[in-house]
Amino acid sequence: MAIVNLNGSLVMTGLESDPKEVGAPGTGNGAVRSWVETVEVGAADSATSTYLVARLPSNARILGASKFYSDDLASAGAPTMDIGVFNLSGKTVITDDADALNAGIDVATVSNASLIGDIANYGKRLWEHVASQTVDPLGDLDIKLSLLDADVNVGGTVTVEIFYTLD
């Protein structure tokens, strides 16, 4: 066992350096904004259906408190939902990434999941979640849910609650 004294990497490392570096506005003392959207999933919706739930600036830093909620959408089968980031047609230069934020959320039971699947990605700017994206496209991006793996056979409610800051 070892005693360690570490600094957080997003803000504190810069504040402890010489000269001091203040973190981006969205990482320390940023004003939190919210986006809440609900969709009603139909009992006959099939796999590969998509649901548009948000349009946010590409530099929005999605916070770990953001959540995905769903009713039990299937009495048989094993449908899942992915949460992805999508290009606005002709507006940005990213490639759609259907599972950029989270993948494989079980919606065959009542779900209460983090919007972001990996805690290491909390606080990243929205564009940074897109696979192989290296620069901010400087525009709005869509967040969509994708129904996968099986059809649903019970209608129900899906809600996302997104908390974010802006740089």
Stockholm file with secondary structure:
# STOCKHOLM 1.0

chainA/1-167         MAIVNLNGSLVMTGLESDPKEVGAPGTGNGAVRSWVETVEVGAADSATSTYLVARLPSNARILGASKFYSDDLASAGAPTMDIGVFNLSGKTVITDDADALNAGIDVATVSNASLIGDIANYGKRLWEHVASQTVDPLGDLDIKLSLLDADVNVGGTVTVEIFYTLD
#=GR chainA/1-167 SS CCCCCCCCTTTHHHHHSSSCCCCCTTTSSCCCEEEEEEEEECTTCCTTCEEEEEEEETTEEECTTCEEEECCCCSSSCCEEEEEEECCTTTCCCCCEEEEEEEEEECSSCEEEESSSCGGGTTCBGGGGSTTCCSCCCSEEEEEEEEESSCCCSCEEEEEEEEEEEC
#=GC SS_cons         CCCCCCCCTTTHHHHHSSSCCCCCTTTSSCCCEEEEEEEEECTTCCTTCEEEEEEEETTEEECTTCEEEECCCCSSSCCEEEEEEECCTTTCCCCCEEEEEEEEEECSSCEEEESSSCGGGTTCBGGGGSTTCCSCCCSEEEEEEEEESSCCCSCEEEEEEEEEEEC
//
